[in-house]
């Protein structure tokens, strides 16, 4: 709903990775809109928006692999493991 309060998701931490094809006019539009909407409702991104492109010579993995490294680092910062683990 468009009438939700701006702080509806203030307790939510999230990450978004979109899969798309840059040959399309609306490349990764769903991921971009989702990111904006979540932030607009007060949620906090723990890492930058990832946009995978099937047109890249190595496919979407070209962006996914480094994004996953950033995601795992962000998750470790958000939810640190006990020192014995």
C-alpha positions as CSV (number, residue, x, y, z in Angstrom):
1,X,0.0,0.0,0.0
2,X,1.2,3.5,-0.8
3,X,-0.3,4.8,2.5
4,X,2.1,2.9,4.8
5,X,4.0,5.1,7.3
6,X,7.5,6.0,6.4
7,X,8.9,4.1,9.3
8,X,6.9,0.9,8.8
9,X,10.0,-1.2,8.2
10,X,12.5,0.6,10.5
11,X,13.5,-2.7,12.1
12,X,14.3,-4.4,8.8
13,X,17.8,-4.8,7.5
14,X,18.0,-6.1,3.9
15,X,20.0,-6.7,0.8
16,X,18.8,-6.9,-2.8
17,X,20.4,-8.5,-5.8
18,X,18.6,-8.2,-9.1
19,X,19.1,-10.5,-12.2
20,X,18.6,-8.8,-15.5
21,X,19.7,-8.2,-19.1
22,X,21.0,-4.8,-20.0
23,X,19.7,-5.1,-23.5
24,X,16.2,-4.5,-22.0
25,X,15.0,-0.9,-21.6
26,X,13.9,-1.6,-18.0
27,X,17.1,-3.3,-16.9
28,X,16.7,-4.6,-13.3
29,X,13.8,-2.3,-12.7
30,X,12.2,-4.6,-10.1
31,X,15.3,-4.8,-7.9
32,X,15.7,-1.0,-8.2
33,X,12.1,-0.4,-7.2
34,X,12.2,-2.8,-4.4
35,X,15.3,-1.2,-3.0
36,X,13.7,2.3,-3.1
37,X,10.5,1.1,-1.6
38,X,12.1,-0.7,1.3
39,X,14.3,2.3,2.0
40,X,11.3,4.6,1.7
41,X,9.5,2.6,4.4
42,X,12.5,3.0,6.8
43,X,14.3,-0.3,6.2
44,X,18.1,-0.2,6.1
45,X,20.3,-1.7,3.3
46,X,23.2,-3.6,4.8
47,X,25.1,-3.6,1.4
48,X,24.7,-1.8,-1.9
49,X,22.2,-2.9,-4.5
50,X,23.6,-5.6,-6.7
51,X,22.6,-5.7,-10.4
52,X,23.5,-8.9,-12.3
53,X,23.7,-8.6,-16.1
54,X,23.3,-11.7,-18.3
55,X,25.0,-9.7,-21.1
56,X,28.3,-9.5,-19.2
57,X,30.8,-11.9,-20.8
58,X,30.8,-14.1,-17.6
59,X,27.1,-13.6,-16.9
60,X,25.5,-12.3,-13.8
61,X,28.3,-13.9,-11.7
62,X,30.6,-11.0,-12.6
63,X,28.6,-8.8,-10.2
64,X,27.2,-11.5,-8.0
65,X,30.5,-12.8,-6.7
66,X,31.9,-9.5,-5.4
67,X,28.4,-8.6,-4.1
68,X,28.3,-11.9,-2.1
69,X,31.7,-11.0,-0.5
70,X,30.2,-7.6,0.6
71,X,27.0,-9.3,1.8
72,X,28.8,-11.9,4.0
73,X,30.9,-9.1,5.5
74,X,27.8,-7.1,6.2
75,X,26.0,-10.1,7.7
76,X,29.0,-10.8,10.0
77,X,28.9,-7.2,11.1
78,X,25.1,-7.4,11.7
79,X,25.1,-10.7,13.5
80,X,28.6,-11.5,14.8
81,X,29.3,-15.1,15.6
82,X,30.4,-16.0,19.1
83,X,34.2,-16.0,19.5
84,X,34.3,-19.8,19.9
85,X,32.8,-20.4,16.4
